[in-house]
Amino acid sequence: MSNADADDTTADLVVAWVVICVNKASDSQIRCKRCMSAIRERPHSPFTEALLGHIEEPDLEIVLLFRKIRDAVLKRTGQAQEPFVYGSLPSEGLYFKKAAR
């Protein structure tokens, strides 16, 4: 692929994922049990639940959306799961839902 082709295919990108059972060696069994119980007690994973809870907020910029998701997952799982986000985003804000004006 030439440089010209690369410029034509450049896109904004966000990848989010959850690392399950972020542990310290001394309490890994306790944290994994807490993590698994947080997953089993509801129909959605903590990440999906947080995403669904925030994605419809008007004028919520995508980076702030994923920060809110991170905080909610950490709280729900007692610090046992931590979402990570990787991306290449433009300087303009990106939104799933803009407020009606």
C-alpha positions in Angstrom: 0.0 0.0 0.0 1.4 3.4 -0.9 1.3 6.4 1.4 -1.5 7.9 -0.7 -3.6 4.8 -0.1 -2.9 4.9 3.6 -4.2 8.5 3.8 -7.4 7.5 2.0 -8.1 4.7 4.5 -7.2 6.5 7.8 -10.1 6.3 10.2 -10.9 7.2 13.8 -10.6 4.1 16.0 -11.5 3.2 19.6 -11.0 -0.3 21.0 -12.3 -1.0 24.6 -11.9 -4.2 26.5 -12.0 -5.5 30.1 -9.2 -7.2 31.8 -10.9 -9.6 34.2 -9.5 -10.2 37.7 -6.9 -7.5 38.0 -5.2 -9.1 41.0 -2.5 -8.7 43.5 -0.9 -12.1 44.3 -2.0 -12.0 48.0 -5.7 -11.6 47.3 -6.3 -13.1 43.8 -8.7 -15.8 44.9 -10.9 -13.3 46.8 -10.9 -10.9 43.9 -11.7 -13.6 41.3 -14.7 -14.8 43.4 -15.9 -11.2 43.7 -15.4 -10.7 39.9 -17.3 -13.8 39.0 -20.2 -13.0 41.3 -20.5 -9.6 39.8 -20.8 -11.2 36.4 -23.4 -13.8 37.5 -25.8 -11.7 39.4 -27.2 -9.7 36.4 -28.0 -10.4 32.8 -25.2 -8.3 31.4 -21.5 -8.1 32.2 -20.4 -5.1 34.3 -18.9 -3.5 31.2 -22.0 -3.9 29.1 -24.2 -2.7 31.9 -22.2 0.5 32.3 -22.1 1.0 28.5 -25.9 0.6 28.2 -26.3 3.0 31.2 -24.3 5.8 29.6 -24.4 5.5 25.8 -27.7 7.4 25.5 -26.5 10.4 27.5 -26.7 13.4 25.2 -23.5 15.3 24.5 -21.3 12.8 26.3 -18.0 12.8 24.4 -16.7 9.3 23.7 -13.6 9.6 25.8 -15.7 10.7 28.8 -18.1 7.9 28.1 -15.3 5.3 28.4 -14.0 7.0 31.6 -17.5 6.7 33.1 -17.7 3.1 32.1 -14.3 2.4 33.7 -15.3 4.0 37.0 -18.6 2.0 37.0 -17.0 -1.3 36.3 -14.3 -0.8 39.0 -17.0 0.1 41.5 -19.3 -2.8 40.6 -16.6 -5.4 40.7 -14.8 -4.1 43.8 -11.7 -3.2 41.7 -11.6 -6.7 40.2 -12.2 -5.7 36.6 -10.6 -2.7 34.9 -11.6 -1.6 31.4 -8.9 -0.3 29.0 -9.3 1.9 26.0 -7.0 2.2 23.1 -7.6 4.6 20.2 -6.6 7.0 17.6 -9.1 9.9 17.8 -9.3 13.3 16.2 -9.2 16.5 18.2 -12.9 17.1 17.5 -15.3 15.5 19.9 -17.1 12.3 19.0 -20.6 11.6 20.3 -23.0 8.7 20.1 -25.9 11.0 20.8 -26.1 14.8 20.4 -28.6 16.8 22.3 -31.5 18.3 20.4 -31.0 22.0 19.8 
